[in-house]
C-alpha cells in the first residue's frame, strides 16, 4: 500500500512531465526501521521513534541493560501513521521506569534492525557536568550541505550541488558523539520546502519534498538514534515556501507543519512535574504541564538544567507564520488563545534554582541579530518573560551564521557582563549548514561579542556546575573552537522575579 500522493492540481501537473526527484533506495525488507530518533519523554523515560516503508501492524522495541540480553518488550499504543506525499509510516513508543544516567540498549523489531543504545536522562538536580549541542537551520544539500565559495554573497550555484551524505556539521556531531549528551534543534530541520531551488525538481515538487526529508533524516539517524534529539518548529517546517503557498503549487503534505506534527507529535515531552518542595512551584509546574503542546512548546529537565522549547512561528500576537502573520503562511493556531504564553509564564515561574539552577529557552527566531531588526513581535512577546524570570541563556537561529551576545535586555547590555547578570545571554547557532547559504552581516549591535560567517559552525553549552556555564562555537569542518565564553551566575535566589521597570544602564 502506498500513501495518498497528490492533490488534483498536482496530478494534472505531474502528467505533463517526467518525474525527476531522486529518492534514496528502500531497504530490501520494507519493515526495516529507518530515520530513527530518540527524545527525552520524562524524568525516567525515553521516546523511541522511527519510520518504515510499509505499514506495521504492531510497532515494538526490545530493550535492556545489556546488548546481548534484551528481556523487555514495549509496543506502541497507537497505530502507525502517514500523511499525503510521504512514502513512509511513522512509529513512536516510550520506554519507561528507567534508572537515571544509565546506558540502555534497544532493538526495534522488524526487518534488518540493529541493537542501539542511549544514556537515560539525568535526574533533575543531578549536578554532574554535561554538554548539550545547539544546531539550528541544518540542511542536507551539497557536498557539505552547501559550499561557501560561490556567487550571490555566500550562496552557491545550488543546481550544481547534489544532495550529500557527508555534511560537515552532521559529520562533526558523529565523530564527537561521546562528548555531548543531547541535542536541541529549535527549527529549520531538513529544508525540504526548498526543493524548487534545484530546477531539476520543477515538475516533481511533491516527490522532491519527500526525497529531501528522507535523505536528511537518514543522514541524521546515526546521531539521533543515540542522543536525545529535542526539536521545536521554525519557518521551514510550515512548510511550503511563500511563493508556493500562495499558488496551487502546495500539496496537502506540505501545509501547516504537517511533517513536523506527524514526525515529532508523539515523541516530544510535556512539561515535567516539579521536583521542588515548594508548593507554589508544584502548582505552577502542573499548570505548565496542562498547557504544554508538544512538539510546539514544552519543557524538560536534564540534570542541572531546565530547558524550554518555544514556538516563534505561531500562537502569539503578530506571529510571523500565524494567521495574518508577515510571512503570509496562515499556519496554526495549535493551541487556545494565549496558551503558549500562559504555558511559558507558568513554566518559568515553576523553576526552582536549588534543583535546576540553569534555565535555558530555545526558539527559532531571534530578536537580537546582526542581519536586520530581528523578530520584533517575538521580542515584544517573549523578552519580558525572559527577564522577569531570569532566563540564563536564549538559544536561537534563523539567521545563517554564528553569533553570541553579551547579556542584554530591551537592547541594552547588562553592566554586569558575564559575571552574574540579570539579563539573558543570547546565542545564535544558525550557521550549521543549509541550501540557503551563510548570511553576510549588516549592522552588528554594540553588545555583540562574536560574529562568524566563514564556515559552518555550531554551539555547545557545557554545564560545568551550578554557577558556571561555558559556551563554545565549534567549526564543523575542523573541530576548532572559534569562540569560548564563560557565564557565571550565583543562582542565590530559588525563584527569580525581576522587576520589568528596572532599567539596565550601559
Backbone torsions as a table, in degrees:
resi	resn	phi	psi	omega
1	UNK	NA	133.6	-179.7
2	UNK	-111.0	136.6	-179.4
3	UNK	-62.6	152.9	177.8
4	UNK	-52.1	132.0	-169.3
5	UNK	-101.7	-44.7	-164.4
6	UNK	-140.9	152.3	165.2
7	UNK	-77.9	163.1	-176.2
8	UNK	-59.2	-39.2	-178.5
9	UNK	-64.8	-33.3	179.1
10	UNK	-74.8	-35.0	179.0
11	UNK	-61.3	-43.6	179.3
12	UNK	-62.9	-40.7	-179.6
13	UNK	-67.9	-41.9	-175.2
14	UNK	-65.2	-30.4	-178.8
15	UNK	-72.9	-13.5	-177.9
16	UNK	-90.8	-2.2	-178.1
17	UNK	-149.0	158.0	177.4
18	UNK	-81.6	133.1	179.4
19	UNK	-64.2	135.4	-178.1
20	UNK	-124.2	-7.6	179.0
21	UNK	-60.1	138.7	-177.4
22	UNK	-108.1	113.1	177.4
23	UNK	-85.4	153.9	168.8
24	UNK	-67.9	157.3	179.8
25	UNK	-66.4	143.5	173.2
26	UNK	-81.7	149.8	174.0
27	UNK	-67.5	156.2	-179.3
28	UNK	-59.5	-41.3	175.7
29	UNK	-97.9	113.7	-173.1
30	UNK	-70.1	-9.1	175.5
31	UNK	-86.8	-1.3	179.1
32	UNK	-64.6	129.5	179.7
33	UNK	-68.9	139.2	175.6
34	UNK	-136.4	167.4	176.6
35	UNK	55.1	38.6	-176.2
36	UNK	-65.7	146.4	179.9
37	UNK	-157.7	145.2	177.9
38	UNK	-123.5	159.9	179.7
39	UNK	-152.6	149.6	175.0
40	UNK	-67.9	121.1	-178.6
41	UNK	-100.2	-29.3	-178.5
42	UNK	-168.1	-178.1	-177.3
43	UNK	-63.9	-21.1	179.8
44	UNK	-134.6	31.1	-175.9
45	UNK	-148.8	153.1	-180.0
46	UNK	-132.6	132.1	175.5
47	UNK	-86.3	134.5	176.3
48	UNK	-114.1	125.4	-177.7
49	UNK	-133.1	151.7	179.1
50	UNK	-164.8	171.8	177.4
51	UNK	-120.8	158.6	171.0
52	UNK	-137.5	160.1	179.1
53	UNK	-89.8	10.7	171.5
54	UNK	-146.6	158.4	176.6
55	UNK	-65.9	136.9	179.3
56	UNK	-113.2	125.4	-176.5
57	UNK	-63.9	-39.0	-179.1
58	UNK	-142.5	112.7	-179.8
59	UNK	-88.3	121.3	-175.1
60	UNK	-136.6	156.1	177.1
61	UNK	-133.8	134.3	171.5
62	UNK	-97.0	140.9	-176.0
63	UNK	-154.1	161.6	179.4
64	UNK	-178.7	-169.9	-178.2
65	UNK	-99.5	7.1	177.3
66	UNK	-135.7	137.2	179.0
67	UNK	-63.5	-26.6	-176.9
68	UNK	-90.2	-7.5	-176.1
69	UNK	-144.0	109.5	-177.6
70	UNK	-119.9	79.5	-170.9
71	UNK	-78.9	-13.5	-175.4
72	UNK	-102.0	143.2	177.5
73	UNK	-131.2	132.6	175.6
74	UNK	-125.9	136.8	178.2
75	UNK	-119.3	149.3	-178.1
76	UNK	-66.2	143.5	178.1
77	UNK	-86.0	-12.6	179.9
78	UNK	-115.1	155.7	175.8
79	UNK	-72.7	157.8	174.1
80	UNK	-62.5	147.5	-178.9
81	UNK	-127.6	161.7	173.1
82	UNK	-148.1	-173.7	177.5
83	UNK	-150.9	161.7	-180.0
84	UNK	-55.8	131.6	178.4
85	UNK	88.9	-6.8	175.4
86	UNK	-87.9	140.2	174.8
87	UNK	-88.7	-8.2	-171.0
88	UNK	-119.5	164.0	173.3
89	UNK	-108.0	149.3	-173.7
90	UNK	-109.6	136.1	-178.8
91	UNK	-132.8	145.3	177.9
92	UNK	-154.6	141.3	175.3
93	UNK	-151.5	172.7	-174.1
94	UNK	-125.6	132.2	170.4
95	UNK	-94.2	121.1	-172.8
96	UNK	-113.5	172.4	176.5
97	UNK	57.2	40.6	178.8
98	UNK	-84.4	146.0	170.7
99	UNK	-73.8	143.6	-178.0
100	UNK	-68.7	149.6	174.5
101	UNK	48.9	46.4	-178.1
102	UNK	-125.1	140.2	178.0
103	UNK	-78.9	125.8	176.6
104	UNK	-120.3	151.1	178.5
105	UNK	-114.8	146.0	-179.9
106	UNK	-147.0	154.5	178.0
107	UNK	-139.4	118.9	177.6
108	UNK	-72.7	129.9	-179.6
109	UNK	-72.4	141.2	174.5
110	UNK	111.5	137.4	174.2
111	UNK	60.7	-151.1	-177.2
112	UNK	-94.3	69.9	-177.5
113	UNK	-95.5	161.0	-178.5
114	UNK	-127.4	161.2	176.5
115	UNK	-77.2	130.8	175.5
116	UNK	-124.4	176.5	-178.6
117	UNK	-147.0	162.9	177.5
118	UNK	-152.9	163.2	172.3
119	UNK	-96.9	123.7	-180.0
120	UNK	-65.6	158.6	-174.8
121	UNK	-59.2	140.9	173.1
122	UNK	-68.6	144.0	-179.5
123	UNK	-66.7	144.5	174.7
124	UNK	-55.0	128.1	-180.0
125	UNK	96.0	-10.2	175.4
126	UNK	-65.1	120.0	-175.7
127	UNK	-92.8	16.4	175.8
128	UNK	-64.6	131.4	177.8
129	UNK	-60.2	144.6	175.2
130	UNK	-155.5	165.6	179.9
131	UNK	-120.9	148.1	179.2
132	UNK	-133.6	128.9	178.7
133	UNK	-91.9	141.5	176.2
134	UNK	-114.7	114.2	178.9
135	UNK	-126.2	123.9	179.6
136	UNK	-132.0	153.0	177.8
137	UNK	59.8	50.9	-177.9
138	UNK	-103.1	128.6	178.4
139	UNK	-127.9	-172.5	-174.4
140	UNK	-137.2	30.9	178.2
141	UNK	-93.5	145.8	167.1
142	UNK	82.3	171.4	-177.2
143	UNK	-55.6	-37.6	176.1
144	UNK	-126.8	36.5	-172.4
145	UNK	91.0	-51.7	165.8
146	UNK	-166.5	163.8	175.0
147	UNK	-97.5	177.1	-173.4
148	UNK	-126.2	20.2	174.9
149	UNK	-122.4	90.0	-175.5
150	UNK	-152.2	-154.0	-179.4
151	UNK	-95.0	179.0	172.2
152	UNK	53.0	60.7	-178.0
153	UNK	69.6	-116.8	-179.3
154	UNK	-110.0	15.5	177.3
155	UNK	-98.8	131.1	-174.4
156	UNK	-89.0	175.9	175.1
157	UNK	-78.0	83.1	-169.1
158	UNK	-54.8	-40.7	-177.4
159	UNK	-56.9	-22.6	-179.0
160	UNK	-86.6	-4.4	-174.2
161	UNK	-108.3	116.0	-179.3
162	UNK	-77.8	163.5	170.9
163	UNK	-58.1	147.5	-173.8
164	UNK	-132.6	156.0	175.2
165	UNK	-115.2	19.7	179.1
166	UNK	-133.3	45.4	177.2
167	UNK	-57.9	132.1	-172.9
168	UNK	-66.6	-35.3	178.2
169	UNK	-68.1	-47.0	177.9
170	UNK	-62.6	-38.8	177.0
171	UNK	-61.4	-41.9	179.3
172	UNK	-67.6	-38.1	176.1
173	UNK	-61.5	-34.3	180.0
174	UNK	-72.7	-43.9	-175.8
175	UNK	-74.1	-19.6	-180.0
176	UNK	-109.3	23.7	-169.3
177	UNK	-61.7	-22.7	178.6
178	UNK	-84.6	-3.8	-173.9
179	UNK	-95.6	-6.6	-179.5
180	UNK	-141.7	163.1	-172.6
181	UNK	-114.1	-17.6	176.2
182	UNK	-160.2	168.1	-179.5
183	UNK	-128.0	136.3	167.7
184	UNK	-111.8	136.2	-177.6
185	UNK	-136.5	81.0	-178.5
186	UNK	-82.3	74.2	168.3
187	UNK	103.2	153.4	-177.1
188	UNK	58.3	81.7	-172.0
189	UNK	-90.6	-87.3	-172.9
190	UNK	-94.3	-8.5	-179.9
191	UNK	58.6	35.3	179.2
192	UNK	-66.2	-24.8	-178.3
193	UNK	-71.6	-8.9	179.9
194	UNK	-92.7	18.2	-177.4
195	UNK	-54.9	-31.1	-175.0
196	UNK	-71.4	-11.6	178.0
197	UNK	-68.4	-17.9	171.7
198	UNK	-100.0	110.7	-176.3
199	UNK	-57.2	-23.2	178.5
200	UNK	-61.4	-22.6	-178.0
201	UNK	-89.2	1.0	-168.2
202	UNK	-51.2	-42.9	-175.7
203	UNK	-102.8	15.0	-178.3
204	UNK	-145.2	44.1	-173.6
205	UNK	-62.7	-32.8	-178.1
206	UNK	-65.3	-46.1	178.0
207	UNK	-70.4	-35.8	179.8
208	UNK	-62.9	-41.6	177.7
209	UNK	-57.4	-49.5	-179.0
210	UNK	-66.0	-38.3	-178.2
211	UNK	-65.0	-40.8	179.4
212	UNK	-65.2	-42.7	177.5
213	UNK	-59.5	-45.6	-179.1
214	UNK	-60.7	-45.5	-178.5
215	UNK	-65.3	-41.9	-178.7
216	UNK	-61.9	-48.8	-176.6
217	UNK	-75.9	-23.5	170.0
218	UNK	-66.6	-41.6	-179.1
219	UNK	-67.2	-36.2	-177.2
220	UNK	-79.7	-21.9	-170.6
221	UNK	-54.8	-41.3	179.8
222	UNK	-57.9	-24.0	177.8
223	UNK	-92.8	-50.3	-172.8
224	UNK	-71.7	-13.9	175.4
225	UNK	-85.8	-6.1	179.4
226	UNK	-117.9	-27.0	-178.4
227	UNK	-118.9	134.7	177.2
228	UNK	-53.7	129.0	-175.8
229	UNK	-115.7	100.2	-171.2
230	UNK	-103.8	122.7	-171.1
231	UNK	-126.7	155.6	164.2
232	UNK	-141.0	170.8	-167.1
233	UNK	-84.1	154.3	168.5
234	UNK	-125.0	-179.9	-176.6
235	UNK	-65.3	-27.5	-178.9
236	UNK	-78.3	-4.6	172.7
237	UNK	-88.5	-3.6	-172.7
238	UNK	-62.7	-39.0	11.2
239	UNK	-137.5	5.3	174.5
240	UNK	-77.9	137.1	173.1
241	UNK	-65.3	157.9	-172.2
242	UNK	-53.9	-44.7	-177.2
243	UNK	-62.9	-33.9	178.4
244	UNK	-78.3	-38.3	-177.0
245	UNK	-61.0	-36.7	-177.1
246	UNK	-84.9	-0.4	174.8
247	UNK	-115.2	-172.5	177.1
248	UNK	-86.7	5.5	-174.0
249	UNK	-88.2	49.7	-174.2
250	UNK	-149.0	93.4	-176.9
251	UNK	-71.5	165.5	-173.4
252	UNK	-56.8	-39.3	-177.3
253	UNK	-69.6	-7.2	-179.2
254	UNK	-112.0	13.8	-177.7
255	UNK	-107.4	146.9	166.5
256	UNK	53.3	47.7	172.4
257	UNK	62.4	32.8	-172.9
258	UNK	-59.2	-56.3	-177.8
259	UNK	-61.7	-42.0	-179.7
260	UNK	-59.4	-45.9	-178.8
261	UNK	-65.6	-43.1	-178.0
262	UNK	-71.2	-42.1	-174.9
263	UNK	-70.2	-39.7	-171.7
264	UNK	-115.9	-1.1	-174.7
265	UNK	-63.2	-27.3	-177.1
266	UNK	-106.8	4.8	-178.2
267	UNK	-130.4	8.4	167.9
268	UNK	-96.5	147.8	-172.3
269	UNK	-83.1	161.1	162.0
270	UNK	-84.6	175.9	179.6
271	UNK	-62.1	147.0	-178.9
272	UNK	-76.9	154.4	168.8
273	UNK	-69.3	142.4	-176.9
274	UNK	-69.4	140.0	173.0
275	UNK	-97.3	7.7	179.6
276	UNK	-77.2	152.0	174.1
277	UNK	-92.3	6.5	178.1
278	UNK	-87.7	126.1	-175.0
279	UNK	-62.2	-43.8	-178.6
280	UNK	-65.4	-36.1	176.3
281	UNK	-60.6	-41.2	179.3
282	UNK	-67.8	-36.8	177.2
283	UNK	-63.8	-45.2	178.7
284	UNK	-63.5	-40.4	179.9
285	UNK	-64.9	-39.9	178.2
286	UNK	-66.2	-38.0	176.3
287	UNK	-63.6	-44.2	179.0
288	UNK	-62.1	-40.2	180.0
289	UNK	-61.5	-39.1	179.2
290	UNK	-70.4	-26.8	-177.3
291	UNK	-94.9	-14.0	179.8
292	UNK	-59.9	147.6	-178.4
293	UNK	-141.5	70.4	-179.8
294	UNK	-66.5	145.9	9.0
295	UNK	-92.1	15.8	-175.9
296	UNK	-86.7	-48.0	174.5
297	UNK	-144.8	134.3	-176.0
298	UNK	-170.3	175.9	175.2
299	UNK	-143.1	163.6	175.0
300	UNK	-152.4	162.6	177.5
301	UNK	-120.4	143.5	-178.6
302	UNK	-146.3	105.7	-179.3
303	UNK	60.9	-123.0	-177.1
304	UNK	-90.1	11.0	-176.7
305	UNK	-118.4	137.7	168.0
306	UNK	-107.7	119.0	-173.5
307	UNK	-116.4	129.2	178.5
308	UNK	-116.2	131.6	176.0
309	UNK	-107.9	128.3	-176.7
310	UNK	-121.3	166.2	-178.9
311	UNK	-109.3	108.1	178.5
312	UNK	-91.8	8.1	-174.3
313	UNK	-100.8	-36.5	-174.6
314	UNK	-141.3	175.9	168.7
315	UNK	66.2	38.3	165.0
316	UNK	-161.6	166.7	-175.1
317	UNK	-58.9	128.5	178.6
318	UNK	60.5	30.1	176.6
319	UNK	-60.5	132.7	-170.2
320	UNK	-62.2	-36.8	179.8
321	UNK	-98.4	-0.4	-177.1
322	UNK	-80.3	-177.5	179.1
323	UNK	-58.4	121.4	-179.2
324	UNK	77.2	7.5	-178.6
325	UNK	-71.4	165.4	-174.6
326	UNK	-64.9	-23.9	-179.6
327	UNK	-82.1	-11.2	173.8
328	UNK	71.2	19.1	-177.5
329	UNK	-92.3	-14.1	175.2
330	UNK	50.1	46.4	-178.2
331	UNK	-90.7	158.7	179.3
332	UNK	72.0	-157.9	-5.3
333	UNK	-72.7	158.3	-178.7
334	UNK	-108.7	2.2	176.7
335	UNK	-146.6	179.2	175.6
336	UNK	-69.3	162.1	177.6
337	UNK	-53.8	130.7	178.2
338	UNK	67.9	8.9	-176.6
339	UNK	-61.8	-44.3	-177.6
340	UNK	-62.9	-42.1	-177.9
341	UNK	-70.3	-36.8	176.4
342	UNK	-65.8	-39.2	174.7
343	UNK	-59.9	-50.0	-173.6
344	UNK	-62.2	-43.5	-179.5
345	UNK	-65.2	-44.8	179.4
346	UNK	-63.0	-39.9	-177.7
347	UNK	-66.9	-47.5	-180.0
348	UNK	-63.8	-37.3	-179.6
349	UNK	-67.5	-20.1	-176.7
350	UNK	-84.4	-11.0	-170.2
351	UNK	-74.8	117.3	177.8
352	UNK	-96.8	110.5	-174.7
353	UNK	-69.4	-13.8	174.6
354	UNK	-75.5	-17.7	177.0
355	UNK	-99.5	-59.4	177.9
356	UNK	-119.8	91.8	-175.3
357	UNK	-63.3	-31.2	-174.9
358	UNK	-96.0	129.9	179.4
359	UNK	-118.6	116.6	-176.0
360	UNK	-123.5	134.4	174.1
361	UNK	-120.3	132.6	-179.6
362	UNK	-120.7	129.1	176.6
363	UNK	-144.4	-179.2	-174.3
364	UNK	-92.1	-57.1	-172.2
365	UNK	-90.0	124.3	179.4
366	UNK	-87.8	163.1	173.3
367	UNK	-109.9	-12.3	172.1
368	UNK	-112.6	114.7	-176.1
369	UNK	-144.6	165.8	174.6
370	UNK	-106.6	24.4	-174.8
371	UNK	-131.1	24.9	-178.3
372	UNK	131.6	-161.7	-174.2
373	UNK	-77.8	-10.1	-175.9
374	UNK	74.6	-171.4	-177.4
375	UNK	-86.8	98.5	-175.5
376	UNK	-65.0	-43.5	-179.0
377	UNK	-68.5	-32.5	176.1
378	UNK	-64.8	-43.6	179.9
379	UNK	-60.5	-46.6	-178.3
380	UNK	-63.2	-33.7	-176.1
381	UNK	-82.4	-48.5	-167.4
382	UNK	-98.0	-35.7	-171.1
383	UNK	-60.0	-39.9	178.7
384	UNK	-59.2	-37.0	178.2
385	UNK	-70.5	-38.4	176.5
386	UNK	-56.3	-46.7	-176.2
387	UNK	-71.6	-44.8	-177.2
388	UNK	-55.8	-42.3	-174.7
389	UNK	-102.9	11.6	171.0
390	UNK	65.3	43.4	174.9
391	UNK	-58.4	127.7	-176.0
392	UNK	-76.8	-46.1	-175.9
393	UNK	-137.1	133.8	171.4
394	UNK	-110.1	128.9	-178.4
395	UNK	-110.8	126.7	-177.7
396	UNK	-142.0	174.7	177.6
397	UNK	-144.4	-124.1	176.0
398	UNK	74.9	-47.8	171.6
399	UNK	-88.4	136.6	-167.2
400	UNK	-93.0	70.3	172.5
401	UNK	-164.9	-176.7	-178.6
402	UNK	-110.2	130.0	-179.9
403	UNK	-143.4	149.4	172.4
404	UNK	-137.4	136.1	-178.2
405	UNK	-117.3	144.8	169.7
406	UNK	-63.0	152.5	177.8
407	UNK	-51.4	134.9	-175.9
408	UNK	-150.6	154.1	174.3
409	UNK	-141.4	129.8	179.0
410	UNK	53.9	40.3	175.6
411	UNK	79.2	10.1	-179.2
412	UNK	-121.6	130.8	179.2
413	UNK	-68.4	139.9	176.7
414	UNK	-69.6	126.1	-177.8
415	UNK	-62.3	-19.4	178.9
416	UNK	-76.0	-12.1	-178.4
417	UNK	62.4	-130.8	-178.3
418	UNK	-93.7	6.1	-179.8
419	UNK	-108.3	96.4	176.7
420	UNK	58.4	50.3	178.0
421	UNK	-74.9	159.6	171.6
422	UNK	-85.2	-31.4	-174.2
423	UNK	-84.5	168.8	-177.0
424	UNK	-85.5	139.1	172.1
425	UNK	-87.8	127.2	-176.5
426	UNK	-105.8	132.0	179.9
427	UNK	-121.4	127.5	176.6
428	UNK	-114.1	115.0	-179.2
429	UNK	-117.2	61.0	-176.1
430	UNK	-103.5	4.2	-178.9
431	UNK	-101.3	37.4	-174.7
432	UNK	-83.3	-19.0	172.1
433	UNK	123.7	113.9	174.9
434	UNK	-157.2	176.4	-172.9
435	UNK	-62.3	-23.6	-174.3
436	UNK	-81.9	-9.9	174.5
437	UNK	86.4	167.4	176.2
438	UNK	-77.4	146.1	-176.3
439	UNK	-100.1	142.9	175.1
440	UNK	-74.7	159.4	176.2
441	UNK	-91.2	142.5	179.2
442	UNK	-104.4	-66.5	178.2
443	UNK	-136.8	115.4	-175.9
444	UNK	-88.2	120.6	-179.7
445	UNK	-60.1	155.5	-174.8
446	UNK	-64.9	-24.0	-178.1
447	UNK	-97.8	13.3	171.5
448	UNK	-74.0	134.0	-178.1
449	UNK	-109.8	-13.3	-178.0
450	UNK	-160.3	131.5	178.2
451	UNK	-144.2	123.8	-173.1
452	UNK	-144.6	132.0	179.7
453	UNK	-145.6	29.7	-177.2
454	UNK	-93.7	-17.5	-177.0
455	UNK	-162.8	167.2	175.8
456	UNK	-61.8	143.0	176.6
457	UNK	-157.0	162.9	177.7
458	UNK	-147.7	164.6	-176.3
459	UNK	-102.8	142.0	172.6
460	UNK	-120.0	125.6	174.8
461	UNK	-98.2	122.9	-178.3
462	UNK	-111.3	106.8	179.6
463	UNK	-83.5	101.4	-172.3
464	UNK	-84.4	-42.6	174.7
465	UNK	-162.7	-168.6	-174.3
466	UNK	-69.4	-15.5	-178.3
467	UNK	-116.4	-13.1	-172.0
468	UNK	-126.5	127.6	178.8
469	UNK	-130.3	129.6	178.3
470	UNK	-110.1	138.2	175.7
471	UNK	-117.7	122.1	176.8
472	UNK	-114.3	140.0	168.1
473	UNK	-102.5	124.2	-174.6
474	UNK	-106.9	129.5	173.1
475	UNK	-76.4	121.1	-171.0
476	UNK	-62.7	-39.9	-173.4
477	UNK	-71.7	-27.3	-174.0
478	UNK	-120.3	-21.3	-173.9
479	UNK	83.1	1.6	179.4
480	UNK	-66.3	146.0	173.3
481	UNK	-84.8	116.4	-178.0
482	UNK	-84.3	-32.1	-177.2
483	UNK	-155.4	140.0	175.6
484	UNK	-137.4	142.3	180.0
485	UNK	-145.1	150.8	-179.5
486	UNK	-122.2	122.3	178.6
487	UNK	-102.6	124.7	175.7
488	UNK	-105.9	128.9	173.7
489	UNK	-131.9	126.5	-178.8
490	UNK	-69.5	-31.8	-179.0
491	UNK	52.2	43.6	-179.4
492	UNK	-73.6	-31.5	-178.7
493	UNK	-88.9	127.1	178.9
494	UNK	-64.0	-40.6	-178.0
495	UNK	-128.2	111.6	-174.8
496	UNK	-82.0	129.6	173.8
497	UNK	-140.5	106.0	-176.8
498	UNK	-109.5	140.4	-177.6
499	UNK	-74.3	121.7	-179.6
500	UNK	-67.8	-14.7	178.1
501	UNK	-78.2	-16.7	177.8
502	UNK	-67.1	133.6	179.8
503	UNK	-107.1	131.7	173.6
504	UNK	-77.9	146.5	178.8
505	UNK	-122.9	140.5	179.7
506	UNK	-71.9	NA	NA
